[in-house]
Amino acid sequence: MTTPEHLGEEVLIGGGVNHVVRIGSTVRRPVGPWTRTVHALLAHLRVVGFTGAPRAHGFDTEGREVLDFLPGQVADHPLADRVRSDAALCAVAQLLREYHDATVGFAPGADADWYFPGREPAEVICHGDVTPYNCVFRGGRPIAFIDFDTAHPGPRIWDLAYAAYRFVPLTDPDHGDVTLPVEEQAHRLRLLADAYRLGVDDRAELTATARDRLEHLVRHMHAQASAGSTAFAGHIAAGHDSLYRTDAAHITRHATTFSTALMRDFPAR
């Protein structure tokens, strides 16, 4: 039976894990134990003046969370030229820095629940999945991040390293989508770090963290599939875990090139 809430639903395509629909000016998404904590985070962001995230509006009659629909283009593969530009890359880094800075004063309640366990040092609230398909673009520039399900306390570099993997991108030549020469990857990695205003200590760890982040993702995929997630099982069947392992090996293989670009002419602390 079609209920009034199902009328006019438009299915939104993104990361392929959740069933997400648009109804008018809102988005409806499945909830988890972490959802109320994420809503508190989104409310905090609005209070401190950060507008690069949707507002939460509670839950609908079916128990789905209700969020703002943010007009714009959400990038997907293959990435459009506007998303692959150096200007877009730097703007993503700047938006991520603004988001991280806005979370510094957020104090989750004692009963706060997160999708991922917190990581030390808990400098900020990481978004947890900074990717082109979780970024809204207008006029070729990123204006907001969406899908905060995976938010969790952690170090800035944990988020930035994954953004580097996705937006530079730090991919092996056999990746099959956007692949740049290693020298161009190193150049764009430096642009990202500079635009974020990354400090010298984190620059020294960024390449290794990007590799660690992919290894963490592979472990998470297999854990979720073993727990019964058909979405993650489908990703594994499609070879996504092998792709991430190949890209992690690529990052390790060219770590010296990446680290040299990150540290060249950068003032020591």
C-alpha positions as CSV (number, residue, x, y, z in Angstrom):
1,M,0.0,0.0,0.0
2,T,1.3,3.5,-0.8
3,T,1.1,5.9,2.2
4,P,1.1,9.7,1.8
5,E,4.7,9.8,2.9
6,H,5.7,7.5,0.0
7,L,4.0,9.8,-2.6
8,G,6.6,11.8,-4.5
9,E,9.6,9.9,-3.1
10,E,12.7,10.1,-5.2
11,V,15.4,7.5,-4.5
12,L,18.8,9.2,-4.1
13,I,21.9,7.3,-5.3
14,G,25.1,7.6,-3.4
15,G,27.4,5.2,-1.5
16,G,25.2,2.2,-2.0
17,V,24.7,1.2,1.7
18,N,21.5,3.0,2.8
19,H,18.2,3.5,1.0
20,V,17.8,7.2,0.9
21,V,14.9,9.2,-0.5
22,R,14.0,12.8,-1.1
23,I,10.5,14.2,-0.3
24,G,10.3,17.8,-1.3
25,S,12.9,19.8,0.6
26,T,13.8,16.9,2.9
27,V,15.8,13.7,2.8
28,R,14.7,10.6,4.7
29,R,17.3,8.1,5.8
30,P,17.4,4.9,7.9
31,V,18.5,5.4,11.5
32,G,20.9,3.7,13.8
33,P,22.0,3.9,17.5
34,W,24.2,6.8,16.5
35,T,21.5,8.9,14.9
36,R,20.6,11.1,17.9
37,T,24.2,11.8,18.6
38,V,24.7,12.9,14.9
39,H,21.6,15.1,15.2
40,A,23.1,16.8,18.2
41,L,26.3,17.3,16.3
42,L,24.4,18.9,13.4
43,A,22.5,21.2,15.8
44,H,25.9,22.3,17.3
45,L,27.3,23.0,13.8
46,R,24.3,25.3,13.1
47,V,24.7,27.1,16.4
48,V,28.4,27.9,15.8
49,G,27.7,29.1,12.3
50,F,28.9,26.3,10.1
51,T,26.5,26.0,7.2
52,G,28.2,23.2,5.2
53,A,26.0,20.5,6.6
54,P,22.3,19.7,6.5
55,R,20.0,20.5,9.5
56,A,18.2,17.6,11.2
57,H,14.4,17.7,11.7
58,G,13.8,14.7,13.9
59,F,12.0,11.6,12.5
60,D,9.1,10.9,10.3
61,T,6.2,8.5,11.0
62,E,8.1,5.6,9.6
63,G,11.0,6.2,12.0
64,R,13.4,7.6,9.4
65,E,15.5,10.6,10.1
66,V,14.5,13.8,8.4
67,L,17.3,16.1,7.1
68,D,17.5,19.1,4.8
69,F,17.8,18.4,1.1
70,L,20.8,20.5,-0.1
71,P,20.4,21.5,-3.8
72,G,23.4,21.0,-5.9
73,Q,25.4,18.2,-7.6
74,V,26.7,15.2,-5.7
75,A,29.7,13.7,-7.5
76,D,29.9,10.1,-8.5
77,H,32.2,8.0,-10.6
78,P,33.5,8.8,-13.1
79,L,34.2,12.2,-11.6
80,A,33.4,15.2,-13.6
81,D,36.2,17.6,-14.5
82,R,34.9,20.3,-12.2
83,V,35.3,17.9,-9.2
84,R,38.8,16.9,-10.4
85,S,40.1,20.4,-10.6
86,D,42.9,21.8,-8.3
87,A,40.5,24.5,-7.2
88,A,37.8,22.0,-6.2
89,L,40.4,19.9,-4.3
90,C,41.6,23.0,-2.3
91,A,38.0,24.0,-1.6
92,V,37.2,20.6,-0.2
93,A,40.3,20.8,2.1
94,Q,39.2,24.3,3.3
95,L,35.6,23.1,3.9
96,L,36.9,20.1,5.9
97,R,39.1,22.4,8.0
98,E,36.1,24.7,8.7
99,Y,34.0,21.7,9.6
100,H,36.7,20.3,11.9
101,D,37.2,23.6,13.6
102,A,33.5,23.9,14.2
103,T,33.3,20.6,16.0
104,V,36.0,21.4,18.6
105,G,33.5,22.7,21.1
106,F,31.0,19.9,20.7
107,A,30.4,18.0,23.9
108,P,28.5,14.8,23.3
109,G,26.4,13.5,26.1
110,A,27.6,10.7,28.4
111,D,25.3,8.3,26.5
112,A,26.6,9.3,23.0
113,D,26.7,6.5,20.5
114,W,28.9,6.5,17.4
115,Y,29.0,4.3,14.3
116,F,32.8,4.0,14.7
117,P,34.5,3.9,18.0
118,G,36.4,7.1,18.8
119,R,40.1,7.3,17.9
120,E,42.9,9.0,19.9
121,P,43.8,11.8,19.9
122,A,40.2,12.9,19.8
123,E,41.0,16.3,18.4
124,V,37.7,16.8,16.4
125,I,34.6,15.0,15.3
126,C,35.6,13.3,12.1
127,H,33.0,13.0,9.4
128,G,34.3,9.5,8.7
129,D,33.5,9.3,5.0
130,V,34.7,12.4,3.1
131,T,34.1,11.4,-0.5
132,P,32.9,13.0,-3.7
133,Y,29.5,11.3,-3.3
134,N,29.1,12.8,0.2
135,C,29.9,16.3,-1.0
136,V,27.5,18.7,-2.5
137,F,28.8,21.0,-5.3
138,R,27.4,24.1,-6.8
139,G,29.1,25.9,-9.6
140,G,32.0,23.5,-9.4
141,R,32.7,24.3,-5.7
142,P,31.9,22.1,-2.6
143,I,29.4,23.8,-0.4
144,A,28.5,21.0,2.1
145,F,29.2,17.5,3.3
146,I,26.3,15.1,3.8
147,D,25.8,11.6,5.3
148,F,27.3,12.1,8.8
149,D,26.4,8.5,9.9
150,T,30.1,7.6,10.3
151,A,31.0,10.7,12.4
152,H,33.1,9.9,15.4
153,P,35.7,11.6,17.6
154,G,39.3,11.3,16.2
155,P,42.3,13.1,14.9
156,R,42.1,15.6,12.1
157,I,44.5,13.6,9.9
158,W,42.2,10.5,10.0
159,D,39.6,12.4,8.0
160,L,42.0,14.3,5.8
161,A,43.9,11.2,4.8
162,Y,40.7,9.6,3.5
163,A,39.7,12.8,1.7
164,A,43.2,12.7,0.1
165,Y,42.6,9.1,-1.1
166,R,39.3,10.0,-2.6
167,F,39.8,13.5,-4.0
168,V,43.5,13.5,-5.1
169,P,43.0,10.6,-5.8
170,L,45.7,8.3,-4.5
171,T,44.9,5.4,-6.8
172,D,46.9,2.7,-8.5
173,P,47.2,2.8,-12.3
174,D,44.9,-0.3,-12.4
175,H,42.2,1.4,-10.4
176,G,40.0,1.8,-13.5
177,D,38.6,5.2,-12.8
178,V,40.5,8.4,-12.4
179,T,44.2,7.7,-12.2
180,L,46.9,10.4,-12.3
181,P,50.7,10.0,-12.7
182,V,52.4,9.6,-9.3
183,E,54.1,13.0,-9.7
184,E,50.7,14.7,-10.2
185,Q,49.2,12.8,-7.3
186,A,52.1,14.1,-5.1
187,H,51.5,17.6,-6.3
188,R,47.8,17.5,-5.6
189,L,48.4,15.9,-2.2
190,R,50.6,18.9,-1.3
191,L,47.8,21.3,-2.5
192,L,45.3,19.5,-0.2
193,A,47.6,19.7,2.8
194,D,48.4,23.4,2.2
195,A,44.7,24.3,1.7
196,Y,43.9,22.5,5.0
197,R,46.8,24.2,6.7
198,L,48.1,20.9,7.9
199,G,51.0,21.1,10.4
200,V,54.4,19.6,10.1
201,D,53.8,16.6,12.4
202,D,50.7,15.5,10.6
203,R,52.3,16.0,7.2
204,A,54.9,13.5,8.2
205,E,52.1,11.0,8.9
206,L,49.6,11.7,6.2
207,T,50.8,9.1,3.6
208,A,50.9,6.3,6.2
209,T,47.5,7.3,7.6
210,A,46.0,7.2,4.1
211,R,47.2,3.6,3.8
212,D,46.0,2.7,7.3
213,R,42.6,4.2,6.5
214,L,42.2,1.9,3.5
215,E,43.2,-1.1,5.6
216,H,40.7,-0.1,8.2
217,L,38.0,0.2,5.5
218,V,38.7,-3.3,4.2
219,R,38.5,-4.8,7.8
220,H,35.2,-2.9,8.3
221,M,33.7,-4.2,5.1
222,H,34.5,-7.8,6.0
223,A,33.2,-7.4,9.5
224,Q,29.9,-5.9,8.3
225,A,29.5,-8.6,5.6
226,S,30.2,-11.3,8.2
227,A,27.5,-9.6,10.4
228,G,24.9,-10.0,7.7
229,S,25.2,-6.7,5.7
230,T,24.1,-7.5,2.1
231,A,25.4,-4.1,1.0
232,F,28.9,-4.7,2.2
233,A,28.8,-8.3,1.0
234,G,27.9,-7.0,-2.4
235,H,30.8,-4.6,-2.4
236,I,33.2,-7.4,-1.6
237,A,31.7,-9.6,-4.3
238,A,32.3,-6.7,-6.7
239,G,36.0,-6.7,-5.7
240,H,36.0,-3.4,-3.8
241,D,38.2,-4.8,-1.0
242,S,40.8,-5.9,-3.6
243,L,40.7,-2.5,-5.2
244,Y,41.4,-0.8,-1.8
245,R,44.2,-3.2,-1.0
246,T,45.8,-2.5,-4.4
247,D,45.5,1.2,-3.7
248,A,47.0,0.9,-0.3
249,A,50.0,-1.0,-1.8
250,H,50.3,1.9,-4.3
251,I,50.4,4.4,-1.5
252,T,53.1,2.4,0.3
253,R,55.1,1.9,-2.9
254,H,55.3,5.7,-3.5
255,A,55.4,6.9,0.1
256,T,58.7,8.6,-0.3
257,T,57.5,10.6,-3.3
258,F,54.3,11.6,-1.5
259,S,56.2,12.5,1.7
260,T,58.8,14.5,-0.1
261,A,56.1,16.6,-1.8
262,L,54.4,17.2,1.5
263,M,57.5,18.3,3.3
264,R,59.4,20.2,0.6
265,D,60.1,23.8,1.7
266,F,57.7,23.4,4.6
267,P,59.0,25.2,7.7
268,A,60.0,23.0,10.5
269,R,58.2,23.4,13.8
